[in-house]
Amino acid sequence: MSPQPFDQLPRSVREHARQTTLGPTDVPALLAHPSDWDTPAPFCLWMHGRSVKKELDPGRYSRWLRAGIGVVAIDLPGHGERADPPRHGPESTVEVIDEALPEIDQVLEALRGPGLAGSFDLERAAIGGMSMGGMITLRRLCEPHEFLCAAVEGTTGDLCGLYFPGPDDAHAAWPVRHEESAVEPVDANRRLDGFAPLPMLVLHSEADEMVPWSVQQRFVGRLREHFANRGVSPETVEVHTWPETGAPAEHVGFGRFSNEAKNLQTNFLARHLLGDSA
């Protein structure tokens, strides 16, 4: 039998973790607790990108656990333990985002339910994701929620801007055609009126070949303006970019800056979830 993804996690994560499914749609989840499961822990709900799974890049999880932050990482529809390879392609991105959005609240509700109640502190929760997972994160934040902060990387909240560039945009049209009528409902940029300001960390390679930084940079500008209009400092949205990282397609993992990126993210989460105890 080939090694299973859970068995390939580093011991620093595996010894604190368990596998389960959550909610009525049985969302596969990797849960990890920094201490004992009877003590409510602050946590981050994390979503991976297209074509991969929740066990990807466990270095972030080991850093969170050392900092005292729990992990709730889920497989997105058609991925990981519920893999459906035809849905891994870019033509399925919009469909997967739409299907994943209601599952976030199902997962949170399951954390309050039998077997997990008291393990994770729902009043000290963060949400985040990379690439497609970040797109889901940003769209979910356009509706009422209880998250204290958010962290995204290699993503954008302006899906229409990504898929349908204007004549003055520097990036080319996305090679896979989407219908704007399908993109618009999952586009955070079209729902900013409902985006309640909260501390946010944005990480990005300026050479990203999959999600151009120019698209996310424009979205960040609009988000900061939205925050300012509501009396919140635009600097509540923290941004860290690198001119280039050496990562595949400049999109996955931040290459030689991977350690720096993970530490920036862990420190951000600790500040906002742990406060003076960080």
C-alpha positions in Angstrom: 0.0 0.0 0.0 1.4 3.4 -0.9 1.9 6.0 1.8 -1.2 8.1 2.6 -1.0 11.9 2.7 -1.5 12.0 6.4 1.3 9.5 7.0 3.7 11.7 5.0 3.1 14.8 7.2 6.0 15.7 9.5 5.9 14.3 13.0 5.5 17.9 14.4 2.1 18.0 12.7 1.1 14.4 12.7 1.4 14.0 16.5 -1.1 16.9 17.0 -3.5 16.0 14.2 -6.4 13.9 13.3 -8.4 13.3 10.1 -12.2 13.6 9.9 -15.1 14.8 7.8 -17.2 17.7 8.8 -20.7 18.9 8.0 -23.6 17.4 6.0 -21.4 17.2 2.9 -18.6 15.3 4.7 -15.9 17.8 4.0 -12.5 16.1 4.5 -10.6 17.9 7.1 -7.1 17.9 8.7 -7.4 19.1 12.3 -4.4 19.8 14.5 -4.4 21.2 18.0 -1.4 22.8 19.7 -2.0 21.4 23.2 -4.8 19.2 24.5 -8.1 18.8 22.7 -10.1 19.8 25.7 -8.7 23.3 25.7 -10.2 25.8 23.1 -7.5 26.9 20.7 -7.5 29.8 18.3 -7.2 28.5 14.8 -7.0 29.2 11.1 -9.4 27.7 8.6 -7.0 27.1 5.6 -7.9 26.3 1.9 -5.5 25.0 -0.7 -5.2 25.9 -4.3 -6.3 24.2 -7.5 -5.2 20.6 -8.2 -3.7 19.9 -4.8 -4.9 18.9 -1.3 -5.0 20.0 2.4 -1.8 18.2 3.3 0.2 20.4 0.9 3.0 22.6 2.5 2.7 21.4 6.1 5.5 23.7 7.2 2.9 26.4 7.7 1.0 24.1 10.0 4.0 23.2 12.1 4.8 26.9 12.6 1.2 27.6 13.6 1.2 24.8 16.2 4.4 25.9 17.7 2.9 29.4 18.0 -0.2 28.0 19.8 -2.6 28.2 16.8 -4.8 25.3 15.7 -5.2 24.0 12.1 -8.5 23.4 10.3 -7.5 22.6 6.7 -10.1 21.3 4.3 -10.1 19.6 0.9 -11.9 21.7 -1.6 -14.7 20.1 -3.7 -13.2 17.6 -6.2 -9.8 17.6 -4.5 -7.9 15.6 -2.0 -9.9 12.8 -0.4 -12.8 13.5 -2.7 -10.6 13.9 -5.8 -12.3 14.3 -9.1 -9.3 15.0 -11.5 -11.5 16.6 -14.3 -12.3 19.3 -11.7 -8.7 20.1 -11.2 -8.4 22.1 -14.4 -8.7 25.9 -14.6 -12.0 25.6 -16.4 -13.5 24.3 -13.1 -12.2 27.0 -10.8 -15.4 29.1 -10.8 -17.6 26.1 -10.2 -15.4 24.9 -7.3 -15.4 28.3 -5.6 -19.2 28.4 -5.8 -19.5 25.0 -4.3 -16.9 25.6 -1.6 -18.4 28.8 -0.2 -21.4 27.3 1.7 -19.1 24.5 3.1 -17.1 27.0 5.1 -20.1 27.7 7.4 -20.9 23.9 7.6 -17.3 23.3 8.8 -17.5 26.0 11.4 -20.8 24.7 12.7 -19.3 21.2 12.9 -16.5 22.5 15.1 -19.2 23.5 17.6 -20.8 20.0 17.5 -20.3 16.6 19.2 -16.7 15.5 19.5 -15.2 18.8 18.7 -17.0 21.3 20.9 -14.5 22.9 23.2 -11.5 22.1 21.1 -11.4 25.2 18.8 -12.2 28.7 19.9 -14.7 30.1 17.4 -14.2 33.6 18.8 -10.6 33.5 17.8 -10.7 32.2 14.3 -8.9 33.2 11.1 -9.5 32.3 7.5 -7.1 32.0 4.7 -6.0 30.3 1.5 -3.7 30.3 -1.4 -4.6 30.8 -5.1 -8.2 29.3 -5.5 -8.4 28.9 -1.7 -7.6 32.7 -1.4 -10.3 33.5 -3.9 -12.8 31.6 -1.8 -11.6 33.3 1.3 -12.0 36.8 -0.1 -15.5 36.1 -1.5 -16.6 34.6 1.9 -15.5 37.8 3.7 -18.1 39.7 1.7 -20.8 38.2 3.8 -21.3 38.4 7.6 -18.8 36.4 9.5 -17.0 36.1 12.9 -13.4 35.8 11.7 -10.8 38.0 13.4 -8.4 38.2 10.6 -7.5 36.7 7.2 -4.4 35.7 5.3 -4.1 35.0 1.5 -1.3 34.4 -0.9 -0.9 34.1 -4.7 -4.6 35.0 -5.3 -6.9 37.9 -6.1 -10.3 39.1 -5.2 -10.9 40.6 -8.6 -11.9 37.5 -10.7 -13.6 39.5 -13.4 -10.4 41.6 -13.7 -8.4 38.4 -13.9 -10.5 36.6 -16.5 -11.6 39.6 -18.6 -8.8 42.2 -18.7 -9.5 45.6 -20.2 -7.5 47.2 -23.0 -5.3 49.0 -20.5 -4.4 45.9 -18.5 -0.9 44.6 -18.7 -1.8 40.9 -18.4 -3.2 38.8 -21.2 -6.7 37.2 -21.1 -6.9 33.9 -19.2 -6.4 31.0 -21.6 -9.6 29.3 -20.3 -12.8 31.1 -21.2 -15.4 31.7 -18.4 -18.8 33.2 -18.7 -19.0 36.5 -16.9 -22.5 35.6 -15.6 -20.9 32.7 -13.7 -17.8 34.6 -12.5 -19.6 37.7 -11.2 -21.4 36.0 -8.3 -18.2 34.6 -6.8 -16.2 37.8 -7.5 -15.3 39.6 -4.2 -14.5 42.8 -6.1 -18.2 43.0 -7.0 -19.3 42.6 -3.4 -17.1 44.9 -1.4 -20.0 46.7 0.1 -20.5 43.7 2.3 -16.8 43.3 3.2 -16.4 44.1 6.9 -12.9 45.5 7.5 -10.6 43.2 9.4 -6.8 42.7 9.6 -5.6 41.0 6.4 -2.2 39.8 5.2 -1.5 39.6 1.5 1.5 37.7 0.2 2.4 37.6 -3.5 5.2 37.2 -6.0 5.3 40.2 -8.4 6.3 37.8 -11.2 3.4 35.4 -10.6 2.5 33.8 -14.0 -0.9 32.4 -12.9 -2.4 35.3 -10.9 -0.6 38.5 -12.0 0.3 40.8 -9.2 -1.2 43.8 -11.1 -4.7 42.3 -10.7 -4.3 41.7 -7.0 -2.6 45.0 -6.5 -5.6 46.8 -8.0 -8.0 44.8 -5.7 -5.9 45.6 -2.6 -6.1 49.3 -3.6 -9.9 49.1 -3.8 -10.1 47.1 -0.5 -8.0 49.7 1.3 -10.2 52.5 -0.1 -13.2 50.6 1.1 -11.7 50.3 4.6 -10.8 54.0 4.6 -14.4 54.9 3.7 -15.5 53.0 6.8 -13.0 54.8 9.1 -10.5 51.9 9.2 -6.8 52.5 8.4 -5.9 51.2 4.9 -2.8 49.7 6.5 -5.0 47.2 8.1 -4.4 45.3 4.9 -0.7 44.3 5.2 1.1 43.5 1.9 4.4 41.7 1.4 5.6 41.0 -2.2 8.8 39.8 -3.7 10.1 40.8 -7.2 10.7 37.1 -8.0 11.0 34.0 -5.8 12.2 31.1 -8.0 8.9 29.1 -7.3 7.2 27.1 -10.1 5.5 29.7 -12.3 6.2 32.1 -9.5 3.0 31.0 -8.0 3.5 28.1 -5.6 5.3 28.3 -2.3 7.5 31.4 -2.7 10.6 29.4 -3.6 13.7 30.6 -1.7 11.5 33.0 0.3 9.2 30.2 1.6 10.5 30.4 5.1 10.2 34.1 5.2 6.6 33.9 3.9 5.6 31.3 6.4 7.1 33.2 9.3 5.3 36.4 8.2 2.0 34.6 8.1 2.5 32.9 11.5 3.5 36.1 13.1 0.5 37.9 11.6 -1.9 35.2 12.9 -0.3 35.2 16.3 -0.7 38.9 16.7 -4.3 38.9 15.9 -5.4 35.6 17.4 -3.2 35.4 20.5 -2.7 39.1 21.3 -0.6 39.7 24.4 0.0 36.0 24.8 1.7 35.6 21.4 
